[in-house]
Structure formats: structure tokens, C-alpha cells
Amino acid sequence: MKEYAAIIVGGGASGMFCAQRLADGGVKDILLLERNDRLGRKLSATGNGQGNVTNIHMSAEHYFSDDPALVASVLGRFGWGELLRSLSSLGGIFLPDEAGRVYPTSRQAASVTDLLRFAIEGRVDVRTGARVLSADAEGDRFFVRTEGEEFCGRSLLLACGGKAAPHFGTDGSGYALARAFGHTVTPLRPSLVQLKTEQTFIRGLKGVRADCAVRIASCGRGHSSQGGRVCMRGDLLFTDYGVSGDAIFRLSAFCREGDVLSVDFLPDCPGSVVEEALREKAARYPQMREEDLLRGIVNSAVGKCLAKYSANSPFCQKQDSLSCLASCVKDFRLPVIGSLGFDYAQVTKGGVPLREVDGDLMSRKAEGLYLLGELLNVDGECGGYNLQWAFSSGAVAAASVAGREHAHR
């Protein structure tokens, strides 16, 4: 049986990048195992297919984990600048947009996959269609078994991804491999995902899109979310199950079942201005219905829903009808009853606790075992942060493996 210097399980962003860094670091005999029929399926779909690889506003503050200091350390060792220099050296051009999100100039995520695929071709033994069934350690060697073969390696790097978007092959099986070495896994939840909400006052809004500011007005029982301090500005899309859109994807990282969303339909307009406009129109048209008073102020379909909402709103217990209507425009409440789950999520919240790995992301349970990317209890906000973590974790682990290999020689 051939002995490999390193076996990488998972041919996604972290796995491919780790393989490329190992090869560039002079490590020979690298094996990359990918269960899909091709590398980088999920990477090729990132950023709505445009490839949002990182963000120039990178910092540990944009991540959720059980050890922010370790996240900061990994990002400090390999941040967005190092990533762009590395990807650019492979032949790509990358530029940030006005929000700091960095994309390839091709605006094709698949081109990022191609850059990495070309970089490891001929230097890494790549096996696609290789589903790993088990892995264990015997002495200072690791043995990995697929449906038809067994492989031996001096280092084992698990880059299997989480549970989000299982149609890309990320079904959570990597957690079982980690548990086999004694690791624990925190509760897992979908993140960067569409939210299900109560439908009472938004029926008839399916397909309506609005530029809104959305925050978590109140948190569900037992939820110590920091979301109440966060306000996301962007598209809000009403659906037949609740809400979607850019603002919701970003806010979902902070949100869970039982929370209540507050939607401001006119974030650039003070409530006093809204109320004054409504009073002037009501004075001019004293018989006009409230939903018609809102025409020219908000989308007409939204206006109908707000009129119904204001008639049943707690605001109206302390305000007259026009003050209440203005308040509803600025603070429309939507209780969250769930999300669309892992099938539609971009990332997994939770994973192997960071206290179970060292600063190089090597396991504290088994020397020579590394845990990368989404498998760890680290998830980022929307905007390139999760891909940066995938690349950074791959780079840091590769540097450690390369150092061990040089010492082995």
C-alpha cells in the first residue's frame, strides 16, 4: 500500500486550497479524495455563481465561534490580502465591489474552481467519486477507507464541509469522521438561509421586493442573540413561506425560531416625515382609505398589508390611526417560525468546538489530524467571510503539515 504524506478528505474550497498550498510548499505524495464526480461543486456556486471569495473588511468580528481569538489568529496568519496574492499568482484578477466583497473579474465562481484545479493538476493525486466510509489511526499513520480502496497517510486533513446544501455532497458525514477520533460536535443549525414567518399580514405579497432595513426586534425564549443590535439594509423579498432577499440572508446568521423581525420599509425617511405626509393627504382626502393614503409612499401591495396590520397593531392602543400607520411603515413586525433548513442554507452554524484543535487547527485528540473549514464551529456573515475561512484554514493547516513533513525528512 502506498503511503501518502497527506490525505485530504473533501475537494471543496478548503480541501483544494490546502492541496495547492501543500504542493507549493514542496510536499510530495498528496492524495485528495472527493465524493462528487468533480471538484469544487459548491465553490462553483458561491456568491450566486459569481464567486465572492473574500471581503476587504475582514476581521474576526464577522464570525461566530466558541473561540474568537483563534479565529483572529488564523485570519491574521492568512488574511484576505494573502488570499488575493495567492489566487492572483494562479492567473486570476480579483476586485472588490462598493461593499468590500471581492469577486473574480470574470464574475464566475467556476473560474476560481478552475484556477485551483489547474494548480494541483499533475501534482496531487485526485480521486473523484471516492466516498470515504471510515478513517482511523494506527500508531502514527492514518488509514482511510472508501467503497473500494484503503489509503495510508502520515497526516489526515478533514475538509468535508458541513450540512448546508447537501445537493453539493455536504451531507454532514464529515462530523462522523471527526467523532471517530473522539471529537464532539455542537448542535447544528442552517445559516445564511431564507426565513419562514407568520403569514397573517403578508398574504398577497409574494414576489414583492423592497429596499428595507431589518433587525431582530425581540428574541425567542432562551435565545441570547446579539441580533437585536444588528440592522441589515438591503433587498427584502416576500415569498409564500416568509421572507428572503439579501437583507434576510445576512440577518439569518443572527436569527432563529421564535425571534421577531422588525421591518422598516422607508429606512431613509424619518417616521415624522411619513406621518406628516399621511396627515396632509388625509386632510386633502378625508374619506380616503388608509391603504390608499400609503400610495406613493410604499408599494401598493405593501400598503394594503400595512393597513390591515395597523388595524390590529399594538401601536394603535396608544396612538391615533395615522400615527399608528406611520409607525407600522417604520416598524412592521414579523414573527419567525423557522427557516428553509439545510437544503437551502449556504453555511452550517456549529461544528467541532475550536477548543478541540490547536492554533494550527490540528486535533488535540489525534496528532497529525486536521479539521478545516465548515467542519469546525466557525461560521461567518454573508459577504465572502465563509469562503475566506475555508481558504485560511486550508492554508494554516497546510503550513503545519509542510513543517511536519520537512521535519520527517
Order of alpha helices (4+ residues) and beta strands (2+ residues): beta-alpha-beta-beta-beta-alpha-alpha-beta-beta-alpha-beta-beta-beta-beta-alpha-beta-beta-beta-beta-beta-alpha-beta-alpha-alpha-alpha-alpha-beta-beta-beta-beta-alpha
